[in-house]
């Protein structure tokens, strides 16, 4: 009888300890790791597989990454085709749910071939540049976490709501800041075709420079075509990408009599004070406003 009682106490203690242990969540994108932290709070332990400053376009899971995912309750991916290895990942992981956070968010499509992220007509994977999209994504993550930790559902949904309210204030700030940019200058000339969701939300036009990604062939003809397009746009500045080689953009800026602006963070791979969605977004809005605002 005493032995049975002791076994029951130990089992209850083990259950309580398991319930209080943080839920391990692996993320295949720095901004999905940020979302998990914002929504999960103290109830989650986040494993950022790409890492702060890492480029999710270049990431490919290694054996040790697979081991960390297998030890997780949940894996968060950006989705929309950003992670081409997801099908293989589903086959490799046993009993671990992989959530494509962006799958339920309305897609924009890539306008042309040759932007380095997919063919024309395929979903644009850079949905995180829309503030409204990130608010929706917070709820997606909250429900995914609640599925694995039902006792935390109220906390997760409350955290998502608090985060969404903070993003709404940031969206209002961005609208006010970007209003300083004249309509004739609301053009983002960028090396990486990643800002369509931002442009739609804040009424800009994206002019993505051809032939600047590593996957492309930078021919003199393509460069000349780009320089002519930038001249026709009459935009004051062009934007390199954070942590990317700006050499070709420098030559385009010189040939088109434009200014090379502060780099934009395209893939949520900012580091230090620019890490995370809110810091990335503020950095980009400030860079755009400083470069394109009147006079």
Buried (B, 14 or more C-beta within 10 A) or exposed (E): EEEEEEEEEEEEEEEEEEEEEBBBBBBBBBBBBBBBBBBBBEBBBBBBBBBBBBBBBEBEBEEEBBEBBBEBBBBBBBBBBBBEEBEEBEEEBEEBBBBBBBBEBEBBEBEEEBBBBBEEEBBBBBBBBBBBBBBBBBBBBBBBBBBBBEEBBEBBBEBBBBBBEBBEEBBEEBBEBBEEBEEEBBBBBBBBBBBBBBBBBBEBEBBBBBBBBEEEEEEEEBBEBBBEBBBEBEBBBBBBBBBBEBEBBEEBBEBBEBEBBBBBBBBBBBBEEBBBBBBBBBBBBEBBBEBBBEE
